[in-house]
Amino acid sequence: MSSLPNLAPTSSAADIREHLKLITNNSDGSILLYDHPVAFKNSEHRNNWKQWVHNAEDFHLYSEFQQAPLKGATIRLGLFTTAVSSWVVLLIGQAGKKGKEMVIWDSDAAERVEKNGPVYNSVTLGSMRTLYTYLTNKAGMNIMRVWIGGDGNGGQTECLTLSIDFIEKVMKDGGLGHDLEDEGFTIIKGKK
């Protein structure tokens, strides 16, 4: 990715998309990497932020991420952004099983889990909870478990770069390992 400009916390949606498209082009098809940054729960939410977010229309809605055709993929992967943070979501389906695993990678997650324990409302951001509510209530998705993991940011401003690095790793590895705990994730909703 050295041919692309470095990402900064204030990078435009277009710059972020160029990074995601390059990663998507390296996919073998088992993972759908949504190639737009996702930032808003709905169009009203996006309209409310237009005065503060340059080119807000370039940041997509939760529904656009959720409704993108899988085309045979079993994992849906997306980059989510807020005014202060970037994080990654994987929605993992399992052949022959009902329901999905929702895996959240956030570069500050390990610090929050260590401080608060694996308590859903204490270790997730409001936007993560809003996404979960959208997926389960509005989209009717059966999410069996929610996992959270990730580190490296230390409360700094590297979350976008670290999130892109994590996405690259997932795409290169063809997903996550079969044991999410071994991968550094903790269940915060649902049972093991």
ZAMARGU-4260 file (C-alpha; in steps of 0.2 Angstrom, whole numbers, plus 5000, padded with zeros to 4 digits):
<rodrens>
0) 5000/5000/5000 | 5015/5011/4999 | 5008/5019/4983 | 4994/5027/4993 | 4995/5042/5004
5) 4996/5038/5023 | 4980/5039/5032 | 4977/5052/5045 | 4963/5054/5058 | 4956/5068/5046
10) 4958/5058/5030 | 4944/5060/5018 | 4931/5046/5014 | 4939/5045/4996 | 4957/5042/5003
15) 4950/5029/5015 | 4940/5021/5000 | 4956/5020/4989 | 4965/5010/5003 | 4950/4998/5005
20) 4948/4996/4986 | 4966/4990/4985 | 4964/4978/4999 | 4947/4972/4991 | 4956/4968/4975
25) 4967/4956/4984 | 4952/4946/4990 | 4949/4928/4986 | 4930/4930/4987 | 4928/4921/5004
30) 4926/4938/5013 | 4916/4953/5007 | 4926/4968/5012 | 4914/4983/5011 | 4924/4996/5001
35) 4917/5012/5009 | 4919/5018/5026 | 4903/5017/5036 | 4899/5031/5048 | 4880/5034/5050
40) 4866/5024/5057 | 4854/5031/5044 | 4852/5046/5032 | 4845/5057/5046 | 4860/5054/5056
45) 4871/5058/5041 | 4861/5074/5037 | 4864/5080/5055 | 4883/5079/5053 | 4884/5087/5036
50) 4890/5104/5043 | 4904/5095/5053 | 4909/5081/5041 | 4916/5086/5024 | 4908/5075/5011
55) 4897/5066/5023 | 4888/5058/5009 | 4904/5048/5005 | 4903/5040/5022 | 4890/5026/5021
60) 4875/5020/5031 | 4874/5004/5042 | 4861/4998/5030 | 4872/5000/5015 | 4885/4989/5024
65) 4872/4976/5029 | 4864/4975/5012 | 4879/4973/5001 | 4878/4957/4991 | 4889/4943/4999
70) 4892/4935/4982 | 4896/4918/4990 | 4907/4926/5004 | 4903/4919/5022 | 4911/4934/5031
75) 4906/4953/5029 | 4920/4965/5034 | 4918/4984/5036 | 4928/4999/5043 | 4917/5010/5054
80) 4922/5028/5059 | 4915/5041/5071 | 4921/5058/5074 | 4934/5051/5087 | 4937/5033/5082
85) 4939/5020/5069 | 4935/5001/5071 | 4932/4986/5061 | 4917/4974/5061 | 4916/4956/5055
90) 4900/4947/5053 | 4904/4928/5052 | 4892/4915/5046 | 4895/4897/5049 | 4890/4884/5036
95) 4876/4873/5043 | 4873/4884/5058 | 4860/4898/5061 | 4866/4914/5067 | 4881/4925/5066
100) 4896/4930/5076 | 4899/4949/5077 | 4917/4952/5080 | 4923/4970/5084 | 4941/4975/5082
105) 4945/4991/5090 | 4963/4997/5094 | 4958/5003/5111 | 4947/4987/5116 | 4960/4978/5126
110) 4962/4993/5137 | 4944/4995/5140 | 4941/4976/5143 | 4956/4976/5156 | 4949/4991/5165
115) 4930/4986/5165 | 4930/4967/5162 | 4920/4959/5148 | 4904/4970/5151 | 4895/4974/5134
120) 4890/4992/5139 | 4907/4996/5147 | 4918/4991/5133 | 4909/4996/5117 | 4906/5013/5110
125) 4889/5020/5108 | 4890/5018/5089 | 4895/4999/5091 | 4879/4996/5102 | 4869/5006/5089
130) 4876/4995/5075 | 4871/4979/5085 | 4854/4986/5088 | 4852/4990/5070 | 4857/4973/5064
135) 4847/4963/5076 | 4831/4974/5077 | 4830/4982/5060 | 4839/4970/5049 | 4833/4955/5058
140) 4850/4947/5060 | 4852/4933/5072 | 4868/4937/5081 | 4873/4923/5093 | 4888/4931/5101
145) 4897/4948/5101 | 4916/4947/5103 | 4928/4962/5105 | 4947/4963/5104 | 4961/4974/5097
150) 4975/4985/5104 | 4989/4996/5099 | 4982/5013/5100 | 4984/5017/5118 | 4971/5031/5117
155) 4981/5040/5103 | 4975/5045/5086 | 4981/5030/5076 | 4965/5020/5076 | 4962/5023/5057
160) 4979/5016/5052 | 4978/5002/5064 | 4961/4997/5058 | 4966/4997/5040 | 4981/4986/5045
165) 4970/4974/5054 | 4959/4973/5038 | 4974/4969/5028 | 4979/4955/5040 | 4961/4948/5039
170) 4961/4948/5021 | 4978/4941/5019 | 4975/4927/5031 | 4958/4923/5024 | 4948/4927/5040
175) 4951/4925/5058 | 4957/4909/5066 | 4944/4896/5072 | 4947/4900/5091 | 4943/4919/5093
180) 4950/4918/5111 | 4966/4913/5104 | 4966/4928/5092 | 4964/4939/5107 | 4945/4942/5107
185) 4933/4941/5122 | 4915/4937/5122 | 4904/4952/5128 | 4887/4946/5123 | 4880/4929/5121
190) 4887/4912/5128 | 4903/4902/5123
</rodrens>
